[in-house]
Amino acid sequence: MPYGFPTYVSVQEKIKKAEKMLAKLQAKGMQLHPVAAFTGTLAKTFWGKSWCTNLEHYADFANRLPRGRDYVRHGCVCHLEIKAGEVRAKVLGSSLYDVAVHIATLPARRWQALCAGCAGQIATLIDLLRGKLSSEIMTVICDPATGMFPSPKEIRFSCSCPDSARMCKHVAAALYGVGRRLDAAPEELFTLRGVNAADLLPPTLNVAPAAMPGTLQVEDMGALFGIDLQMDVPRPDSPSK
């Protein structure tokens, strides 16, 4: 680290480093669910975009989340597991760090109000998971105060790294990793919040799909919150911690 500046590490080197760490962990027999490296838009579907938009709606998070964008893009989230009320991740920086994010499950009364607000307006569970929803239902689900997505007071997190920042880049990468995961597995948001997606449907349609549906592109989710969500703009490469 000459003259006090971190040694430059290219994007390809970071990706290769993450791949080597992933292979090393798998060789030890660890069951991992990584977020693969990617280019372009961070999230593409209604659920993935809505998750990221919600986080960036809050000033305390918006100022810190960008630190994790490169990490998730470069495949540094070697493991991401979503359970009821909890996200566990392993994120590669200068070392491999353990991240824990605890998210409150939806209170029964709030979930009942959400179900009532969507009553009779969602055709099938497949449409729900694809994000094939009216603008009115999108607004109900994405409402910052009463919708599906958590507020800062409902989120607690920790990381094993030595960074003293309230939200380190490893936590930020894990949070963005959740948005990326919801693109492929939107049902995991309902798992995380401790509710059953089928409750949003009329009783006669309250059945699970035979297979995971494809995803639907939804644009301008930031408009729901009145902010400019810029996840498509490439960011300069920055040194890993």
C-alpha positions in Angstrom: 0.0 0.0 0.0 2.4 2.8 -1.2 2.0 6.3 0.1 -0.9 5.3 2.3 -3.2 4.4 -0.6 -4.8 1.0 -1.1 -3.4 -1.2 -3.8 -5.6 -1.1 -6.9 -7.4 -4.3 -7.6 -9.2 -4.7 -10.9 -12.8 -5.9 -11.2 -11.7 -9.2 -12.8 -9.2 -9.8 -9.9 -12.0 -9.3 -7.4 -14.3 -11.7 -9.2 -11.6 -14.3 -9.4 -10.8 -13.8 -5.7 -14.5 -14.4 -4.8 -14.6 -17.5 -7.1 -11.6 -18.9 -5.3 -13.0 -18.3 -1.9 -16.4 -19.9 -3.0 -14.6 -23.0 -4.3 -12.5 -23.2 -1.1 -15.6 -23.1 1.1 -17.4 -25.6 -1.0 -14.4 -27.9 -0.9 -14.9 -27.9 2.9 -18.4 -29.3 2.4 -20.3 -26.0 3.2 -23.7 -25.7 1.6 -23.7 -22.3 0.1 -26.2 -20.1 -1.7 -24.0 -17.4 -3.3 -25.1 -14.3 -5.2 -23.3 -14.7 -8.5 -21.3 -11.8 -10.1 -23.2 -9.8 -12.7 -23.1 -6.7 -14.8 -25.9 -4.2 -15.6 -29.0 -3.5 -13.5 -28.8 -4.6 -9.9 -32.4 -5.6 -9.8 -34.8 -6.2 -12.7 -38.2 -7.4 -11.3 -40.9 -5.8 -9.3 -39.8 -7.5 -6.1 -36.1 -7.0 -6.4 -36.5 -3.3 -7.5 -39.0 -2.7 -4.7 -36.7 -4.1 -2.1 -33.8 -1.8 -3.2 -36.1 1.2 -3.7 -37.5 0.8 -0.2 -34.0 0.7 1.4 -32.9 3.7 -0.6 -36.0 5.6 0.5 -34.4 6.0 3.9 -31.7 8.6 4.3 -29.8 6.6 6.9 -29.5 3.7 4.6 -29.2 5.6 1.2 -25.9 7.2 2.3 -24.3 3.9 3.2 -25.7 1.3 0.8 -23.6 2.4 -2.2 -20.5 1.0 -0.4 -21.9 -2.5 -1.0 -22.9 -2.3 -4.6 -19.6 -3.2 -6.0 -19.2 -6.1 -3.6 -22.5 -7.7 -4.6 -21.7 -7.1 -8.3 -18.3 -8.8 -8.0 -19.7 -11.9 -6.5 -18.4 -11.2 -3.0 -21.6 -12.3 -1.3 -20.4 -16.0 -1.1 -23.5 -17.1 0.8 -26.9 -15.6 1.4 -29.6 -17.4 3.3 -33.1 -16.0 4.0 -35.3 -17.4 6.8 -38.2 -16.0 8.8 -37.0 -12.7 10.3 -33.3 -13.3 9.4 -30.8 -13.0 6.7 -27.4 -14.7 7.1 -24.5 -13.9 4.7 -20.8 -14.5 4.2 -19.2 -11.6 2.4 -15.7 -11.4 1.1 -13.6 -8.3 1.8 -10.0 -8.4 2.9 -11.2 -11.5 4.8 -14.5 -13.5 4.8 -16.9 -11.8 7.1 -20.2 -13.1 8.7 -23.2 -10.8 8.3 -26.4 -11.1 10.2 -29.5 -9.1 9.4 -32.5 -9.4 11.7 -35.8 -8.1 10.2 -39.0 -8.0 12.2 -41.7 -10.3 10.9 -44.9 -8.5 9.9 -47.3 -7.9 12.8 -50.6 -9.9 12.3 -52.7 -6.7 12.2 -50.5 -5.1 9.5 -50.6 -8.3 7.4 -54.4 -8.5 7.8 -54.7 -4.9 6.6 -52.5 -5.6 3.6 -54.6 -8.6 2.7 -57.7 -6.5 3.0 -56.2 -3.8 0.8 -55.4 -6.4 -1.9 -58.7 -8.4 -1.6 -60.0 -9.6 -4.9 -57.4 -7.6 -6.9 -54.7 -10.3 -7.5 -55.7 -13.0 -10.0 -53.3 -15.8 -9.2 -50.3 -16.5 -7.0 -48.2 -16.7 -10.2 -49.2 -13.2 -11.1 -48.3 -12.1 -7.6 -44.8 -13.6 -7.7 -44.3 -12.3 -11.2 -45.2 -8.8 -10.0 -48.1 -8.6 -12.5 -50.0 -6.2 -10.4 -52.1 -3.0 -10.8 -50.5 0.3 -9.8 -53.0 0.5 -6.9 -51.8 -2.9 -5.5 -48.2 -2.0 -6.1 -48.7 1.1 -4.0 -50.4 -0.9 -1.2 -47.6 -3.4 -1.1 -44.8 -0.8 -1.3 -46.1 1.8 1.1 -43.2 2.7 3.3 -45.3 2.7 6.5 -47.8 -0.1 6.0 -46.5 -2.2 3.2 -44.5 -5.4 2.8 -41.0 -3.9 3.0 -39.2 -3.2 6.3 -38.4 0.3 7.8 -35.1 1.0 9.4 -36.5 0.5 12.9 -37.4 -3.0 11.8 -33.9 -3.9 10.7 -30.9 -4.7 12.9 -27.6 -5.9 11.6 -24.1 -6.9 12.6 -20.9 -7.9 10.9 -17.7 -9.6 12.1 -15.5 -7.1 10.3 -13.6 -4.4 12.3 -15.3 -1.5 10.5 -16.9 0.8 13.1 -19.4 2.3 10.6 -23.1 1.8 11.5 -23.6 0.0 8.2 -20.4 -1.4 6.8 -19.9 -2.4 3.1 -20.4 -6.0 3.9 -23.8 -5.4 5.4 -24.7 -3.2 2.5 -23.7 -5.9 0.1 -25.9 -8.5 1.9 -28.9 -6.1 1.8 -28.4 -5.6 -1.9 -27.9 -9.3 -2.3 -31.5 -9.8 -0.9 -32.8 -7.6 -3.7 -30.9 -9.7 -6.2 -32.2 -12.9 -4.7 -35.8 -11.6 -4.9 -35.5 -11.3 -8.6 -35.2 -15.1 -8.9 -37.1 -16.1 -5.7 -39.7 -13.5 -4.8 -41.4 -15.9 -2.4 -38.4 -15.5 -0.1 -39.7 -12.0 0.9 -42.8 -13.6 2.3 -40.6 -16.1 4.1 -38.5 -13.3 5.5 -41.5 -11.3 6.8 -43.1 -14.5 8.2 -46.3 -14.5 6.2 -48.0 -16.7 3.5 -48.2 -15.1 0.1 -51.3 -17.1 -0.7 -53.2 -15.1 2.0 -53.4 -12.2 -0.5 -55.6 -14.3 -2.8 -59.3 -15.1 -2.6 -59.8 -18.5 -0.9 -60.6 -20.3 -4.1 -57.2 -19.2 -5.5 -55.2 -19.8 -2.4 -53.0 -22.5 -3.9 -49.3 -22.8 -4.6 -48.0 -22.8 -8.2 -46.7 -26.1 -9.5 -43.3 -24.5 -10.3 -41.5 -21.3 -9.8 -42.8 -18.8 -12.4 -40.6 -16.6 -14.6 -40.0 -13.0 -13.7 -41.6 -9.8 -15.1 -39.7 -6.6 -15.9 -41.1 -3.6 -14.1 -39.8 -0.1 -14.6 -39.7 3.1 -12.6 -40.3 1.6 -9.2 -38.6 4.7 -7.7 -41.7 6.7 -8.8 -43.7 4.9 -6.1 -41.5 6.7 -3.5 -40.8 9.9 -5.4 -37.0 9.2 -5.6 -34.6 8.5 -8.4 -33.3 5.0 -8.1 -30.1 4.8 -10.2 -29.0 1.2 -10.1 -28.1 1.0 -13.8 -25.2 3.4 -13.8 -21.8 1.7 -13.6 -19.7 2.9 -10.7 -15.9 3.4 -10.7 -14.0 0.4 -9.4 -13.1 0.8 -5.8 -10.5 -1.1 -3.7 -11.8 -4.0 -1.6 -11.4 -3.6 2.1 
